[in-house]
Amino acid sequence: MAPAQAVLIEVEPDGSAQVYRYALDGEFAGDTWHESKQEAREQLEFEYGPAVGPWSEVPATIADPHEYALDWGRRSRPEP
C-alpha cells in the first residue's frame, strides 16, 4: 500500500469517525475507524507526529470531500 500523504476524517452522525488515507497520486493508503473525531486526530498525531499539519474543515459546498483532501494535500506539500 502507498504511504499516506493526505488524510480525511469523516465524522458520522453517531459521533464516530472514519479516517481515509491517500497518496497524493490518489492511490488509497488505508482507513481506520475511531470512536470520535478527537480520537482519530490523536491517532493520526501519534502515527505521523509533526508531519500532521493544521486541520482544515471541508467546506459544506464541496461535493467530494475525498478529492478536496487530495487537492489540499497537493497544494500544501513543500516544493522539492
Phi, psi and omega per residue, in radians:
M1 nan 2.539 -3.132
A2 -1.180 2.649 3.045
P3 -1.239 2.486 -3.132
A4 -1.282 2.352 3.080
Q5 -2.232 -0.206 3.069
A6 -2.489 2.431 3.126
V7 -2.258 2.637 3.105
L8 -2.311 2.273 3.041
I9 -1.857 2.097 3.051
E10 -1.864 2.142 3.136
V11 -1.648 2.244 -3.134
E12 -1.494 2.822 3.126
P13 -0.976 -0.493 3.139
D14 -1.444 0.022 3.127
G15 1.629 -0.192 3.080
S16 -1.258 2.883 -3.082
A17 -2.367 2.437 3.062
Q18 -1.926 2.286 3.083
V19 -1.850 2.224 3.067
Y20 -1.956 2.332 -3.140
R21 -2.022 2.459 -3.131
Y22 -2.426 2.586 2.871
A23 -1.367 2.765 -3.079
L24 -1.206 -0.245 3.044
D25 -1.463 0.049 3.103
G26 1.674 -0.105 -3.140
E27 -1.179 2.333 3.117
F28 -1.108 2.361 -3.090
A29 -2.207 0.364 3.042
G30 2.003 2.842 3.068
D31 -2.592 2.714 3.114
T32 -2.508 2.670 3.093
W33 -1.818 2.519 3.132
H34 -2.416 2.690 -3.110
E35 -1.202 -0.419 -3.121
S36 -2.700 2.904 3.067
K37 -1.097 -0.708 3.133
Q38 -1.075 -0.763 3.107
E39 -1.096 -0.687 3.112
A40 -1.088 -0.799 3.119
R41 -1.083 -0.755 3.127
E42 -1.086 -0.698 3.123
Q43 -1.131 -0.753 3.132
L44 -1.140 -0.678 3.095
E45 -1.153 -0.613 3.068
F46 -1.155 -0.792 -3.105
E47 -1.193 -0.762 -2.963
Y48 -1.926 -0.127 3.090
G49 0.950 -2.334 -3.064
P50 -1.202 -0.154 3.090
A51 -1.210 -0.324 3.081
V52 -1.332 2.048 3.136
G53 -1.562 -2.855 3.123
P54 -1.157 2.552 3.116
W55 -1.449 2.554 3.123
S56 -2.336 2.307 3.083
E57 -1.316 2.520 3.031
V58 -1.370 2.179 3.134
P59 -1.022 2.526 -3.106
A60 -1.071 -0.375 -3.117
T61 -1.414 -0.107 -3.096
I62 -1.400 2.205 -3.120
A63 -1.365 -0.604 -3.074
D64 -2.185 1.645 -3.109
P65 -1.062 -0.542 -3.132
H66 -1.165 -0.786 3.100
E67 -1.164 -0.637 3.085
Y68 -1.054 -0.783 3.130
A69 -1.089 -0.723 3.103
L70 -1.111 -0.801 3.123
D71 -1.068 -0.741 3.129
W72 -1.079 -0.761 3.114
G73 -1.087 -0.734 3.120
R74 -1.113 -0.726 -3.135
R75 -1.230 -0.495 -3.024
S76 -1.591 -0.205 -3.065
R77 -1.271 2.578 -3.123
P78 -1.178 2.624 3.068
E79 -1.177 2.493 3.121
P80 -1.182 nan nan
